[in-house]
C-alpha cells in the first residue's frame, strides 16, 4: 500500500450543517491536488477522528480523479507590485461651511 502525503487546511465545524469541513491537499508525485471535503459529525467529535474522516474522503476522491484543482509542485505563486495599481486612500480635511449670502 502506497502512502500519500496529505495536508488539511482550514478545518472548521459548520454548525448549520453539523459537518466538519476542510480543504485537503493530496501530494502525489510532482503535483498536489486539492479537495473540498465535508463529513457529517457531532460537534464533540475528537479532532483526530474528524481529520481521519476528511482524509479518507479526499483519498477516495483522489483515486477516482475528482479533483477540485491541480497545483504544480514547482509553481510558487508570487505577487509583484505593479505600477499604478496601488491606491492610497487620502482623507481630505473637512472644509469650513460656506458663508450664506444675506
ABEGO torsion letter per residue (X at the ends): XBBBBBBBBGBBBBAAAGBBBBBBBBBBEABBBBBBBBBBBBAABBAAAAAAAAAAAAAAAAAAGBBABBBBAABBBBBBBBBGABBBBBBBBBBBBBBBBX
